[in-house]
Amino acid sequence: MKNVTISLYAFHLARTFSDSPTLASEEGAKSFGKELQDRLTQQIALRNELTTLLLHDTYFTDLTFFSPEEIDFIPDKIAQFSPTAFLPQNINASLGQTIGIYAEVTDKTEANRDLADSYVRNFLKETEYENNKITAFDGNNLLGIPLFQYFCQSTAEKTEKPVCHILVLLNYQDENGVNKLSKHYENIVDLLCSYHKIKFVYQQSEVSYQAALEVSQQIEQKTNEFVGYVADKNNNLDNFGKMLDELPLLALKHSTYCGELTGYVTTIEINHQNYKNSLQELLSAGSKLDSWQKFSDRTGDTFIKQIQCWYNYMSPRKEIAQQLTASIRGIVEIEQAKLDRQWQKDEKDRDRTLQQTLQNNEIEEKKRDRNLQTIVAVVGVGIGAAGIAATASPYILQPNPKDNSYYLGISLLFSLVAGLIGVAIAARVMGHLQDQEKPETIHPIIKFILGITKDESTTKTEKDKSTTKTENDKSLPTSQSEEVAIPQQPEKVRSHSPETEQESTIETDN
């Protein structure tokens, strides 16, 4: 075997939807390829060739290493290519990579799967991919050259275990096949690029679905908490407020993940169409790619439908979060209105109590002032009466020139008695005035002086009202009066004047 080459086909995402379109450029593709070349040439001392392309939003690097021409390159010597340097974890191409092994055989019968298996196992020797987890597909040919496809699983204990994708081409000195490879180079690159994009996007959709599922479970937990709070019948405004703070963020996350699933479906559909176009070009050129056709069918029947199923399963959860938020807000508004009404009622009660307290304090203050005025008035009357008695005592009492002390004592006693009498009368008058209502302050004084009792005054008032009503009835026209009132003889009202009392006495005597 001769002309053995090992090629690294690396695909790296240049930008995302949120990045500027100018972020992906030819210079960026060259920079990415040159970085890989510098890294691998430090480990592989063989002639190499670098090709870089910008495929829409993807950087493509084709780095091919050539074996020495004079060596009959058997599979055991493939270790000269330092296979570890080509492994996915050392390349870190975001979309994925494919390792291509090309060899020319001298006998057509040598171009079989056994030889291809030998190359692959020697290439993966002493790496984490050295195991029995290798899936092989044969029966394919690329433009007339036998093609063998391998998927190798890693045995390393780590979260991310990228699959090592290897293609083996065994050419039986068919220069025409080599020319066809050069002619359809872009179709081969587009086919591999679409393949890795579909695989990458589907893996991302699985991540988004798991994230959406976790958020959906949190929303379901909030729903159960809401049902419990409503059934509790207690004041759960604090709990509802906390849920209102958390639910919008959960709904936003859930909506974002569902949007990602929708975007992934669109991306896979576009790349699936590109994949089918490139595959059809190669099939038309004489290729037989059954395993690649199966992947195309699997993309349409499994990948796209699976993501759509995930989206249809997750989409109603978004509505649940929105309905739950609306329900909580409605309950919070109702409870808050109740609390506001209760607060207003309590506030009115407090205002009423405060006002009543102020009124009571004002009444007490007025009462104290009135009592003080009463005391001052009573004392003043007593002092005045005592002064008058002291002034009038010389005219009432006969002084004794022989014993002035006796006269002085009698005079003081007379003044004291007069003062006490004045105090008693003033206290009675002031007490009587304070017991009456304010609008009748003058009228009770007159009644008190005249000696009219309350019952007599009430009787007189009622009689006056009756007389006034009778006069009004008489003044009405006959046509408007349905009944005729018969006037009664007015009762004799006892007069309280002295002249009336004397006349009454004389009539009785007669």
Summary of the structure (lengths in Angstrom):
residues: 510
radius of gyration: 59.2
end to end distance: 176.6
largest distance: 181.2
contacts: 1400
relative contact order: 0.06
helix: 67%
strand: 13%
